[in-house]
Every structure is written in C-alpha cells, then in structure tokens.
C-alpha cells in the first residue's frame, strides 16, 4: 500500500475538495497494559476527538 493512499481515503471520508490538504492523521485507541514504552502525555478526549 502506498504511503499516500491513506490521505486519499481521509479526503474521501471527510468529503474534502480536490484542493483540500491532509497534513496529519493521528491514530488513537486504548492502550494495552504491556504496550507502554515511553512517558505518556494525557489530554482531555473532548479536545482531540470529534465525531462526524
């Protein structure tokens, strides 16, 4: 899969115009108990997550 194919999918999902630009996509989810390797920073979910 091409690295840019995700950008095209996001544009289609969000119905962005052709000139729209996706600069970043963040993956978020619940952490696994054995999946923490570095210091974590927590933010209020309402500041970061917006449901469409």
C-alpha positions as CSV (number, residue, x, y, z in Angstrom):
1,X,0.0,0.0,0.0
2,X,1.3,3.4,-0.9
3,X,2.1,5.8,2.0
4,X,-0.2,8.4,0.4
5,X,-3.2,6.2,-0.1
6,X,-4.4,6.9,3.5
7,X,-4.5,10.6,2.7
8,X,-6.8,9.9,-0.3
9,X,-9.1,7.8,1.9
10,X,-9.3,10.5,4.6
11,X,-10.2,13.2,1.9
12,X,-12.9,10.9,0.6
13,X,-14.2,10.1,4.1
14,X,-14.4,13.8,5.1
15,X,-15.7,14.9,1.6
16,X,-12.8,17.4,1.2
17,X,-12.5,19.3,-2.0
18,X,-9.8,18.3,-4.5
19,X,-7.6,21.2,-3.4
20,X,-8.0,20.1,0.3
21,X,-4.8,19.0,2.0
22,X,-4.5,16.3,4.7
23,X,-1.4,17.2,6.7
24,X,-1.6,14.7,9.5
25,X,-3.7,11.7,10.7
26,X,-3.4,10.5,14.3
27,X,-4.3,7.0,15.3
28,X,-5.8,6.8,18.7
29,X,-7.1,3.9,20.8
30,X,-7.0,2.3,24.2
31,X,-3.5,1.3,25.4
32,X,-2.5,-2.3,26.1
33,X,-1.2,-3.0,29.6
34,X,2.1,-4.2,28.0
35,X,2.3,-1.5,25.3
36,X,3.8,1.4,27.2
37,X,7.5,2.0,26.4
38,X,7.9,5.8,26.9
39,X,6.5,8.6,29.0
40,X,2.9,9.3,28.1
41,X,1.1,12.6,27.9
42,X,-2.7,12.7,28.5
43,X,-5.1,15.2,27.2
44,X,-8.9,15.6,27.7
45,X,-10.6,13.5,25.0
46,X,-13.0,16.3,24.1
47,X,-10.1,18.5,22.9
48,X,-8.9,15.9,20.4
49,X,-11.7,13.6,19.3
50,X,-14.5,15.0,17.1
51,X,-17.2,12.6,15.8
52,X,-18.6,13.3,12.3
